């Protein structure tokens, strides 16, 4: 019995390292020399390029291409049709394969539908990138960013709820009860 599921229309190249419990859906292509952690869900029409590293429980929705130079920690969510780039100045007539910039998405981060992540800019753990945002700079841990170009609107909890630091430097997630501290323009979970 296979340790993961591959839909009959998907292509998995030899040499891909795929963890137990992974599901790979319709018309997706998993290239050689990538690593997909346990329990990931790869939606329809997804491409995972060589060299990509995905942690455990990464959810990739339909129509996403994860290009060489991208890595994602555990529990990352990539929304429908979001985009990663890996070259800042692409030209068809100029081969820049050796010039790919890297992008790292931290644990538990979510990237909304149709967002674009310009290469060379990391996404901090538990950050929340709004739908349609265009990220042109590094995003802090727990940051909520939206717009084009993306700008930070506030902070979110590990459960994805907005944190209110208006009256104090401590905020509590209303769903989890977890406590967070805002200090020096950075958020950390304290309980």
Secondary structure, 3 states (H helix, E strand, C coil): CCCCEECCCCEECCCCEECCCCEECCCCEECCCCEECCCCEECCCCEECCCCEECCCCEECCCCEECCCEEECCCCEECCCCEECCCCCCECCECCHHHCCCEEECCCCEECCCCEECCCCCECCCCEECCCCEECCCECCCEEEECECCEEEEEECCCCCEECCCCCCEEECCCCCCEEEEECCEEEECC
